């Protein structure tokens, strides 16, 4: 797909999974991560890469409803499972609206991962407290905002 | 008619939605079919001579298209102040991030694999990693012309006389660390050929300057290169210098192929620039009533291996090291010293956070010695508008420091100071204050910005400028200023930014200057449009109008006639006058003080930070429980983006003060990822209250002034002053990690005291 080339020696394998509700099939080498697949193979760049080693939370996606680091998730682990990325969240979702209205977005590079993490939180705890929001987002680093408006946005979405 | 003025309105940012849904494209999100993946071989040693580089094995690796070394670079030195940085190292490597070779391959995996096949024959040299040692004449030399990159010596006023008549003298030494920018998007870009030009699309802060650096290194005319800066995933000064741009352009120029280079996080930590670590010694002379007479200040900045923007950083440190106070005399000796550490350059505050940390700790120690309230001491000495600052410059711009201090004095947090005991005997509460200042725009250096304003055929307005959107919201602010001046809705203003092919040069997005520069240039552009309307009317009616007003989507001419902007666009086009005008704004020039580059500035930012901390005496853990940031903001263009800037700066200040500990041993960076180099998380940043003190910057657009950096500058000293208030221990080095504070508390017997009390 999109002319992405793999090394000659790489033996690719077909992996089927459900991506944002659609049956998806990709051919990737063993050891390929979900993040590499999303960004390089499928060119779905809403999921960002911040460190590729599970430290920053930028690549947070849901696998069968559970938040994971796409950079630490091998494709063999998602075979037959359901993946939700930021592109799979309704653009009219109250969380998106709250992020825009509250000014929770600056450079915006961490935002998709945080939106996914917050989306998961609200699915578990519809009206979280500030402490619960802080706890849920502790693995998502942001360097621009100081988190103030991000937390306010999630709380606002929780009130709706 | 727009009911509400656009300036001052809390309008949601235009880029927020597309960023929140993951649709916005950053340089690292761009992929081109048939592109080469580029990887960089970096130095293994902090200091070594290169005897030989053998790339033959890498070149014959499958899927490798080309390997480049210094031999392929037409002009192998670049840099903004001094062209001392090799595009690819030739004679020596001078720090562990130094690039030696580039591999361009058909696959990412093969590019990385081929790096391992490049053989570099090094002759390791003794590294020099302590700036004080590096100043000794017998120290190993980083560059042939010695280790002192630049020094400034100023004798201002009667320093000796001041010390002779002082009632108290306080002397201390302060240290600050190598803070890493740690933007979430690492340095990234793509490149390709288009119409015979090399196009580089990369994260950066100044497309025109990047273009000039690429052109110089490749020995090509600037017109052959186009630089585009899309949304940038954070910069904070760390993308002010060249990162990926020249490497990408080189690969595309030599191969004719599109290329992609995105630094790994580890690469970003090692090869990206840092905040200059500083050692600052201050000796203060004051009278019994708390009047500061003079400061003798010595500043040593660790430059790392290359000059980058260091000389200007040194100047900013020198300019602000006396703090926002009426100091009558000062002796300043400042040194910028090369070492084999990683390169230091611009980082939000640009030298000011280091010296303000020092002077603001010094103020608290002076207050303690005098038995004065630290806030009253600051207020007593605070600068006022019209004052002559220590360099002899009269402060004609807005000077809101006294107002900020007054707001702090009456704030409930400050009034609660002294209630330091907590529920548990091992917890202590403390409250600290610190003030900040920094010049904005680029001071005595020439500083000019140009924007283009185009009236679209449908009556909407297009503003074009080379400002970069690095997260700060400049495109939103520019749109609001244009909308307000032209009396149209903000939604009817389009903004195109940062493309050397389509936007005029608004110059660098740094030094808290861009809103000021671009905003003023937009104002000039609107004036130019007014002039053009007058010319049009002169042609149409044979009489030049006296008044041209824009309002509600109309232009009114001498209150006799009006055209809709759509009609105006049509007339301007059909008469050949053209729908586009340029606005040029140049910061009034000041003569630099002899021996300096950019001292003084005409315009200064001011601010005050209050911090509340809880200190665990058993572990040394400091929890920041509340921060109040009071900012002399001039006129606020958009309250949401304004508070967002300040809150983010405060968070970075908390990291600078307590957490961000770049461990460097013998020139090697030990903390190469975000699990060892910790930046504040949602659990580390408390409630932040931002209070704008709206003074009026007469020269600024709508009275606005720069605010991008001020929020970080006094955070670290406010926190350390609060720790001192809580514990009685006086820490003078940052980052003050748990471990460092634990040992300090132990040294002062606090841990013992507590243990005795509990048994």
Interface residues (C-beta under 8 A of the other chain):
Chain A: X2 X3 X5 X6 X7 X8 X9 X10 X39 X40 X43 X45 X46 X47 X48 X49 X50 X51 X52 X53 X55 X56 X58 X85 X86 X87 X89 X91 X96 X99 X100 X101 X102 X103 X104 X105 X106 X107 X108 X109 X110 X111 X112 X115 X133 X134 X135 X137 X138 X139 X140 X141 X142 X143 X144 X145 X146 X147 X148 X149 X150 X151
Chain B: X10 X12 X13 X15 X16 X17 X19 X20 X21 X22 X23 X24 X25 X26 X28 X29 X31 X33 X34 X62 X63 X106 X107 X108 X109 X110 X113 X181 X182 X183 X184 X185 X186 X231 X232 X233 X234 X235 X236 X262 X264 X265 X470 X471 X472 X473 X640 X641 X643 X644 X647 X648 X649 X650 X651 X652 X673 X674 X675 X679 X680 X681 X682 X683 X685 X687 X688
